[in-house]
Amino acid sequence: MVERPTILPNLEKQTNYRIEHFPGLDVVVNIDYGEKEDMDSILKIVRSCISGEIVNTEEVLNKLKNLKNRKGKIFFIKQKHEALIPGTKKLVNLVKNPSEDEVTEDFKDPRARYGLVGVMNEISISSKVRKILSLKEVQELVQKHKFFSIELVEPIVAFSDRNRMKKYLIYKNIEVTDLLHEELENQNLVNELREFFLRYGISMNDLSPRQLLMVEKNGKRMLYLTDIEAYTNN
């Protein structure tokens, strides 16, 4: 059994998101995300794309994708995939553990079924993940492995298009001097991070080196943790 710390300072908090309903589109807003102007600009674009009884989600995504400042494109968009029962247009409820003949392609892998709840889960758990990463013990851990720091690539909002049954997560693009394309081969660091998160009540269900993006920023080697959709409270 993993022994947890007696006190979890500022790690537990009430709901850290709100849901805004638009015609045909639900927007999950990460209210703990630190840069309010980013959220405001996204919601402003959503409101500008309302036409009659529907939000034109494609128009929203195109505007976000092409929005730039002097440092480049501001936002990064990740689409979440749904699953269909083969030969039909009926969506599979992946939460209810469907049989193999109900799902296609990679959804036969139970791990892929996190995708259905991943959009909401990634936002709801991101605040706790960010606070754990900011702890002195975690920063010292990555420094021991020759990195300056580790940060979370945190979702700003999520879109759920009710008409097209598609979901998207919106992040801010990382500002880097250089993206380090070498592969992170330090499995010890991955294992130590997993053990640390377990102490604080989070299972990093699919943590692997590919989730740790290595960059050089202002001459310093840094790590960014990405894709926390499968992380759960344990």
C-alpha positions in Angstrom: 0.0 0.0 0.0 1.3 3.5 -0.9 1.5 5.7 2.1 0.0 9.2 1.5 1.1 12.4 3.2 -1.0 13.3 6.2 -1.6 16.8 4.8 -2.2 17.8 1.2 -1.8 21.6 1.3 -4.0 23.4 -1.2 -4.3 20.3 -3.4 -8.0 19.6 -2.7 -10.5 22.1 -4.0 -14.2 22.3 -5.1 -15.2 22.0 -8.8 -12.6 23.8 -10.9 -14.7 24.2 -14.0 -18.0 25.6 -15.3 -20.1 24.6 -18.3 -21.4 27.3 -20.7 -24.2 26.2 -23.0 -24.4 27.6 -26.5 -26.7 26.6 -29.4 -25.5 23.1 -30.3 -22.2 23.5 -28.3 -21.2 23.0 -24.7 -18.1 24.7 -23.5 -16.3 23.4 -20.4 -14.2 26.3 -18.9 -11.2 25.6 -16.7 -11.8 28.3 -14.1 -8.4 27.6 -12.5 -6.5 28.4 -15.6 -4.3 31.4 -14.8 -4.7 33.5 -17.9 -8.2 34.9 -18.0 -7.6 36.8 -21.3 -7.1 33.4 -23.1 -10.5 32.1 -21.9 -12.2 35.4 -22.7 -10.8 35.5 -26.2 -12.0 31.9 -26.9 -15.5 32.6 -25.6 -15.6 35.8 -27.6 -14.8 33.8 -30.8 -17.5 31.2 -29.9 -20.1 34.0 -29.5 -19.1 35.5 -32.8 -19.8 32.2 -34.6 -23.5 31.8 -33.5 -25.8 31.6 -36.5 -29.4 31.1 -35.8 -29.9 27.9 -33.8 -26.3 26.7 -33.9 -22.7 27.5 -33.3 -20.5 26.9 -36.3 -17.9 24.8 -34.6 -15.7 24.6 -37.7 -15.6 28.3 -37.9 -14.7 28.6 -34.2 -11.8 26.1 -34.6 -10.5 27.8 -37.8 -10.4 31.1 -36.0 -8.6 29.7 -33.0 -6.2 27.8 -35.2 -5.2 30.9 -37.1 -5.2 33.3 -34.2 -1.6 34.7 -33.9 0.4 37.1 -31.9 4.0 38.2 -32.5 5.3 34.9 -31.1 3.2 32.8 -33.4 -0.1 30.8 -33.1 -1.7 31.2 -29.8 -3.7 28.0 -29.3 -3.3 24.3 -29.9 -6.4 22.2 -30.6 -6.7 18.4 -29.9 -9.7 16.5 -31.2 -11.1 13.6 -29.1 -12.4 10.7 -31.1 -15.7 8.9 -30.6 -16.5 5.2 -31.3 -19.3 3.9 -33.6 -20.8 0.4 -33.6 -19.6 -1.1 -36.9 -22.1 -0.7 -39.8 -24.2 1.8 -37.9 -24.2 5.5 -36.9 -24.9 4.6 -33.3 -22.3 5.9 -30.8 -20.9 3.4 -28.3 -21.0 4.3 -24.6 -17.4 3.6 -23.8 -17.9 4.1 -20.1 -20.1 0.9 -19.9 -17.3 -1.4 -21.1 -18.8 -2.5 -24.4 -18.0 -5.9 -26.0 -15.3 -6.1 -28.7 -17.9 -6.5 -31.6 -19.4 -3.1 -30.6 -16.3 -1.0 -31.2 -13.9 -0.5 -34.0 -10.1 0.0 -34.4 -8.2 1.3 -31.4 -11.4 1.4 -29.2 -11.0 -2.3 -28.8 -8.3 -1.4 -26.3 -10.0 -0.6 -23.0 -7.4 2.2 -22.4 -8.9 4.1 -25.4 -12.2 4.2 -23.7 -10.9 6.9 -21.4 -11.4 9.1 -24.4 -15.2 9.5 -23.8 -14.8 10.9 -20.4 -11.3 12.3 -21.0 -12.4 15.8 -22.1 -14.2 16.5 -18.8 -11.7 14.5 -16.7 -8.6 16.3 -18.1 -10.0 19.7 -17.0 -11.4 18.6 -13.7 -8.1 16.9 -12.6 -5.7 19.5 -14.1 -5.7 21.8 -11.1 -4.6 19.1 -8.8 -1.9 17.8 -11.2 -0.6 21.4 -11.7 -0.3 21.9 -7.9 1.5 18.6 -7.4 4.0 19.4 -10.2 4.7 22.8 -8.5 5.7 21.1 -5.2 9.3 21.6 -4.2 9.9 17.8 -4.0 8.7 17.3 -7.6 10.8 20.2 -8.9 13.9 18.8 -7.1 13.2 15.4 -8.6 13.4 16.6 -12.2 16.4 18.8 -11.3 18.1 15.6 -10.1 17.6 14.3 -13.7 19.2 17.4 -15.2 16.1 19.4 -16.1 15.4 23.0 -14.9 11.7 22.4 -14.1 8.5 20.6 -15.1 5.2 22.2 -15.9 1.8 21.0 -17.0 0.3 21.8 -20.4 -3.1 22.7 -19.0 -6.4 22.7 -21.0 -8.1 26.1 -21.2 -11.5 24.9 -22.4 -13.2 21.9 -23.9 -15.8 21.9 -26.7 -18.6 19.3 -27.0 -20.4 19.7 -30.3 -23.8 18.1 -29.7 -24.8 18.1 -33.3 -21.7 16.4 -34.8 -20.9 14.4 -31.6 -17.3 15.7 -31.6 -15.1 16.9 -28.7 -12.1 19.1 -28.6 -9.6 20.4 -26.0 -8.0 23.8 -26.4 -4.5 24.5 -25.0 -2.1 27.4 -25.2 0.9 26.8 -27.5 4.1 26.4 -25.6 6.6 29.2 -26.1 10.0 27.5 -26.7 13.4 28.4 -28.1 13.9 24.9 -29.4 11.9 21.7 -29.3 14.3 18.9 -28.3 13.5 16.0 -30.7 15.6 13.4 -28.8 13.6 10.8 -27.0 13.3 10.9 -23.3 14.9 7.6 -22.3 14.9 8.1 -18.6 12.5 5.5 -17.4 13.6 6.1 -13.8 12.2 9.6 -13.9 8.9 8.3 -15.2 8.7 5.7 -12.5 9.6 8.2 -9.8 7.0 10.7 -11.0 4.3 7.9 -11.0 5.2 6.9 -7.4 5.1 10.5 -6.3 1.6 11.1 -7.8 0.3 7.9 -6.2 1.3 9.4 -2.8 -1.0 12.3 -3.5 -3.9 10.2 -4.7 -3.6 10.3 -8.5 -3.0 7.3 -10.7 -1.1 8.3 -13.9 -2.7 5.5 -15.8 -0.8 5.9 -19.1 2.3 7.8 -18.1 5.2 7.1 -20.5 8.2 9.1 -21.7 6.2 10.3 -24.8 4.0 12.4 -22.4 7.0 14.4 -21.3 7.8 17.1 -23.9 11.4 18.2 -23.7 12.1 21.8 -24.7 14.8 24.4 -24.4 13.6 27.8 -23.2 15.9 30.7 -22.5 18.8 28.3 -22.5 17.3 25.9 -19.9 16.1 22.3 -20.5 12.6 21.9 -19.3 9.9 19.3 -19.3 6.2 19.7 -20.0 3.7 17.1 -19.0 1.0 16.6 -21.6 -2.1 14.3 -22.2 -3.4 13.8 -18.7 -6.9 12.6 -19.9 -6.5 9.1 -18.4 -5.3 10.3 -15.0 -7.7 9.5 -12.1 -8.1 10.1 -8.4 -7.5 6.9 -6.5 
